[in-house]
Amino acid sequence: MSAARGDSPIAPPAAALFPERAERRRIEDYLTRALALADERVGAGAATPTIDMQAFRRELESFDFSSPRPLTELLDWSIAALERGLTHLTHPRHFGLFNPAPTFPSQCADRLVAAFNPQVASSGTSPAAVALEAHVIRRVAERAGFPAGAGGHFTSGGSEANYTALLCALTRAHPGFTADGARAFPGAPVFYVSKECHRSWVKIGHQAGIGRAAARLVNTDGRGRLSPASLERAIAEDRARGCVPFLLVASAGTTNAGMLDPLAACAELAARHQLWYHVDAAWGGALIACERLRGVLAGLERADSATIDAHKWFATTMGCGMVLIRDPAALGATFQVSASYMQSHERSLDPYMNTVQWSRRFLGLRLFLSLAAAGWAGHAAHIERALAQTAWIGSELERRGWTIVNDSPFALLNVVPPARLGDARSVVERVIASGKAWVALARFEEREVIRICVTHGETSATDLAILVETLNAGA
Ligand SMILES: *Cc1c(COP(=O)(O)O)cnc(C)c1O
C-alpha cells in the first residue's frame, strides 16, 4: 500500500464526495424511502413551519465543517429541517401563491438531470438537450397561438423571462441600445404595465439600466384590469415629456387577484403606438393546455413575446420559466456574443448566444416529461380540477356570508370575511397559526383581502371542507 503510494502521488477519489457504486446505491435507496415517508408526514402534519428557529440557528452554528459527518445522518438532518422549516407547497391545503406541488414526472426529470448534469449553454456540448428544449418551446408557442417559426427558451423563472422580453424590446426599439445602452435613446425609455402587475417589472427596470421609474404603473379599471383609457393618457403624457415608450405589458393572471388584462385591446394599442407587446402569463398561461378554456387568452397570439412559467400552473419543480418570442432573431440580436472556446452545433439555438444565462441547467426535461406523460389533456384536467375546486370554495364561503371581491377566470379567489369573523388580516393570522391550511393576505384595488389559490393537484374534497371550516372558525 505504502509502496503503491510511493509509486503514485495521486490519492484515490475523495470518498465522501464520490462514494463507490455500491455505497451510492445504498444511500440512494435510503433517500428514496426516507423522502416517501417524509412526504406522508408532511401531508398529515401542519401546512406551515413548526421549527424552533432559535434552536435551528444554534444547530447551524455547530456546522463549522471541520470534521466530516456521515452522509445518511446529514440527509436525515436535512429532511427534518425541511419538514419542519418550510411552508409546505406539497401540503394539500397549501392554497398558496402560484407555487404548486410539483408533478411527479418533473421530479423524475430533476433526478435525471442531477445525475447527468448536462451543460446546456451550447448545442455543441449538449445537442440532444438543446433540441429537446427547443422542441418543447415550439410546441408551447404553437399552443399559445404563435406563428410557426416562433421561438424562445426556458428561464430560471418568470422574472428572467420578463427581463429577456424587455431587453429584446429595447434592442428592437433602438439600434444603438446594444452598444450604448439607455443613453442611445433620445429620451428616457419607458414601458407600461398595470399597477396590479407582478413587481418583478420594477426590478427589471433597474436591472436593465433604465431605472425603476421606467416602469409606468398604469391605472386599472377598478376591477383589477389594466385600463386602456389610462394607458392612452400615460403614453401621450410621456411622449409630451420627451420620454420614449417602447413596451406594453399585459398581465394574464395578476398576482394578487388573478385578473386578466384586456389582451386584444392591448394588442391593438401596442400596434397603434408601435410598442413591443408582451403578455406576462406566468401563471395564467397554463390555460393553453385546455381546449375548453384556451379562448380566454384570446389576444395572446398577437404578442411579440410572452412569459409562461412551467413551475406555476404546469406544476414543474422550481425554477422553470419560459419566454416565447414571435421572432427569435430578436434573441440573437440581443444576446449575440462570440467565444472561441464554445462548440456549436446549431448557432441559432445556442443558449449562451440567445439567452441571459451562460452555464445553464437542463430545465426543459421537466415540462417535457410532464407533458409527454400526461398530454395536454392531463394538464387540462389538472387545471379544470383546480377551477372546479375554486368555484366550490367560493360558493361555500358566499353561503356563509363571505364576499368574493375579484372576478378571475383562473383558480384564484379574493375574499373578505363577514364582520363577525374579524378582518381579512386577523382571519389569515388565525388560519396560519392553526397550521391547518395556508392562505395569503393580499391587496386588491386598495382593499385588504384573503387570497386563496388552488395549487395542489391532490387537494381533496375533505381538504376543501377543512379549509372552509378553518376560515370560519372564529377567534
Ligand atoms: C410569478 C410571476 C412572475 C415572476 O416569476 P418568477 O418565476 O417568480 O420569477 C412574474 N409575473 C407574473 C404574472 C407571475 O405570476
The ligand as an SDF file (V2000), in Angstrom:
LIG
                    3D

 15 15  0  0  0  0  0  0  0  0999 V2000
  -44.6890   34.5570  -10.7250 C   0  0  0  0  0  0  0  0  0  0  0  0
  -44.8370   35.6710  -11.6490 C   0  0  0  0  0  0  0  0  0  0  0  0
  -43.7220   36.4070  -12.0630 C   0  0  0  0  0  0  0  0  0  0  0  0
  -42.3340   36.1340  -11.5450 C   0  0  0  0  0  0  0  0  0  0  0  0
  -41.9490   34.8570  -11.8910 O   0  0  0  0  0  0  0  0  0  0  0  0
  -40.8540   34.0320  -11.0520 P   0  0  0  0  0  0  0  0  0  0  0  0
  -40.9760   32.6920  -11.6550 O   0  0  0  0  0  0  0  0  0  0  0  0
  -41.2620   34.0960   -9.6190 O   0  0  0  0  0  0  0  0  0  0  0  0
  -39.5480   34.6720  -11.3090 O   0  0  0  0  0  0  0  0  0  0  0  0
  -43.9240   37.4150  -12.9700 C   0  0  0  0  0  0  0  0  0  0  0  0
  -45.1410   37.6990  -13.4310 N   0  0  0  0  0  0  0  0  0  0  0  0
  -46.2350   37.0300  -13.0500 C   0  0  0  0  0  0  0  0  0  0  0  0
  -47.5710   37.4010  -13.6140 C   0  0  0  0  0  0  0  0  0  0  0  0
  -46.1180   35.9880  -12.1420 C   0  0  0  0  0  0  0  0  0  0  0  0
  -47.2040   35.2930  -11.7790 O   0  0  0  0  0  0  0  0  0  0  0  0
  1  2  1  0
  2  3  1  0
  2 14  2  0
  3  4  1  0
  3 10  2  0
  4  5  1  0
  5  6  1  0
  6  7  2  0
  6  8  1  0
  6  9  1  0
 10 11  1  0
 11 12  2  0
 12 13  1  0
 12 14  1  0
 14 15  1  0
M  END
$$$$
